Amino acid sequence: MAAGVPERTVYHRCLEGGPWQRALPGIVFLFSGTPTRLQYVIAALLLGGPDSVVTGVEACRFHGLRRGPARRTGQPAEEVHLLVPHNRQVRSVGYVHVERTTNLPRPDRRAGLRIAPVARACADGARRLSQHGEITELMSDAVQRRLCTVPQLAHEVATNSRRGTALPNRVLRDVSDGVRSAAESAAKNLWGKAGMPSAWWNAPVHTADGRLVGIADCWVDGVAMVWEIESTEWHLDPAAHDYTVQRAGLFTSVGALYIASKPKMVLTEPREVAALLRAVHAQAAARPRPPLHAVRPS
């Protein structure tokens, strides 16, 4: 309208079959095709105003995180979580979830857009998720890629909205223990229920002369026992499968007792897996401990 296009013309061009389409209140796509995901995000920021910031899962994607909730195919207009200053009167509408805040972060720039820093984006995204596994994948991906630390995530969870923080806080405890995937989180839960002794997660294991053998998913230091969680997704890559087999050989060659489980078995056959773990641990405890040294993840 500021460019001289009458409001009535805009209305008619946005009718079904017209050359334009209405994106959000006051926002028009000047084309009739399917908008890209980037265009949906730009429209959300235009709705929020010049101080608005994209946060949550969408912001995590702009930071390069790929784990967490999967995109729903065929539905590009997934939720965009937007932060706006507390004094702005902008409401959630359509695919845009607007959150007013007194703690607006200084945004990073990604693709020319205002994106929340990765720790804030992860914390805000986790609060909007209901699946323990999705939250674990999202947060552990950020930590594993060294984009933020566990204390930074904990700070963001603690200092912003408290709504929906129960699950993220539980996940943070696992991630701080070294858990780096949803499969490992389920395994850690089973380990505790099986009455097994204390274990370290994602612990680097070295020989007596300092040579790195590998990073054990689960390491029982007192008896030098390794429990690996073999992800089906990981093994879709033949080279990754070969590497996993090689790791098993390396751990075994230096005297560690090695056992591996599929994530599906951990979830569907917990009693059988727990019984096997106890049996292997008893075998490990009955032999002399090999001279291996592990580093407990901090």
Order of alpha helices (4+ residues) and beta strands (2+ residues): alpha-beta-beta-alpha-beta-alpha-beta-beta-beta-beta-alpha-alpha-alpha-alpha-alpha-beta-beta-beta-alpha-beta-alpha-alpha-beta
